Amino acid sequence: MILIVAVFAALFAMDPHKWANDASPIRSAEPIDATVKSVQLDHGRGIYLVSAEDGSSFLVEDERPHLIGAHANIELVTRENGSTFYRFAN
């Protein structure tokens, strides 16, 4: 029993903000038109460098493949706790 509790404590200690953010409901999702500029693969997931029409760039992680140079529909997601992140629209 102590081993199980220790494992869960270690997992939570590694990234407590991600667990808290995932538990917070989504307040809004703002659409953004963008272009995929590059990708780096990391254990089956792609980390994409995306450039918005206003010239800003940001990273978006996704399991689905996206072509470099292709138009992408991105969402700026805001959670109830105030945290924000970008994701590819479904």
N, C-alpha and C positions, 0 to 999 in steps of 0.2 A: 504494500500500500504506500509506504514511504517513497519507494522508487517511482511509482506512478505520479505522485504529487510532485516530486522533484523534476520529473520530465516535463510536466505541464508548466511548472514554474519557470524552467529554463526556456521553454518555447515562448512563453509570454514575455519574458525578460528580453528576448532577442529583438522583438518588434512590437512593443505595447501600443504604439500610436496607430499602427496598421489595424490591429484588432479593435481599437476604440473607434477608428474611422469607419471600418466596415460595419460596425454595429449602429452607426448614426444614419438615420434616414436621409435620402436625397431630397433636397429642397428645390433645386432647379437644374436644368440642363440646357445650356445656351449653344445653338448650332454655330459652327465655324467652318467656312470653306478653306481648304488647305491642300497642299501638295506633299506627297511623300518624297523626301530627299535622300534618305539612306536607311539602312537597317543593320542591326547587329543581332545575331542569333544567340540566345542564351538558354540552353536546356529546353529546346522546343518552343520557346517563346521568342517573339521578335520585339526588339526595342527599336522603335522607329523615330527618326528625326523628321519632324513635320514642319513645314513652313506655311504660316497663315498668309492670307492675302494682304494683311497690313504690314508684312515684313517680319513679324516676330516668329521665332522658332521655339519648339519645345519637343520633349520626348513623350512618346505614347507607347505603352506596352500592350501587346495583343498576341493571342495564340493563332489568329487567322493570318494567312499570308496576304500581303499588299504589295503591289508592284511599285518599284521606284519610278518616280516621275508621274505617277497616276494621281488624279484628283481624289481627295478623301473628304468625307463628311465626318468632322470631328465635333465632339461636344465638350464644353467646359462645364463640369459637374460641380455643384456646390452642395455640401451636406449641411444638415441642421447645426452641427457643431462648428461650422465656419470653414472647414477644410475644403480645398478644391483640388481637382485633378482633371486631366484630359483623357478621353477615351474615343475610340472609333464608334460612330453611330451604328446601330444595328440595321 
